[in-house]
Amino acid sequence: MSRPDVSTAVVGSPDLSTAEVAAEAPAISVASPLPGRLIPLSEVPDPVFAKGLVGGGAAVIPDDDAGVVTAVAPLDGKVIKVMPHAYIVQHASGPAVLVHVGIDTVGLKGEGFTVIAQKGDQVRAGDPMITVDVALVRSKDLSMCSPVVILDSAPDAIEAPASGGRVEAGAHLFDLPGK
């Protein structure tokens, strides 16, 4: 599998362990960008995400019958990168969250995706970021498993969710340790 395309994303956060960040500031709630079934990153069908090489987090798999869905901002902050298949929102306190919609979806070159938010936008958790035609992505034999990752964090930066739980877009996904 290919490495996720998050090129030129500069977020300026050092690698932090769970204990280091937990002692520094209160947690920030990270919202699910999509509705669907929760899985821990270790179950993502991409070794870069599954091994936590991009950072700690969780993943959401949209329902089998999902059509066109809107992926939303995972937290309040500034959009520092947006592509048809992925986006990064950085909280004012420093941490940045990557949402990668599907696995290997960069190869679609935007087909099935519509970008709503723009780089530099200030967004609130739950604001629309992109839309994705889930059925089209799946028709290309690509996984809609969508990692939500704290960039530059340790793989164990959050407590992994139990596999199989259900979440709605905009609902609490996990707590992001503050900085």
Disulfide bonds with the S-S distance in Angstrom:
none
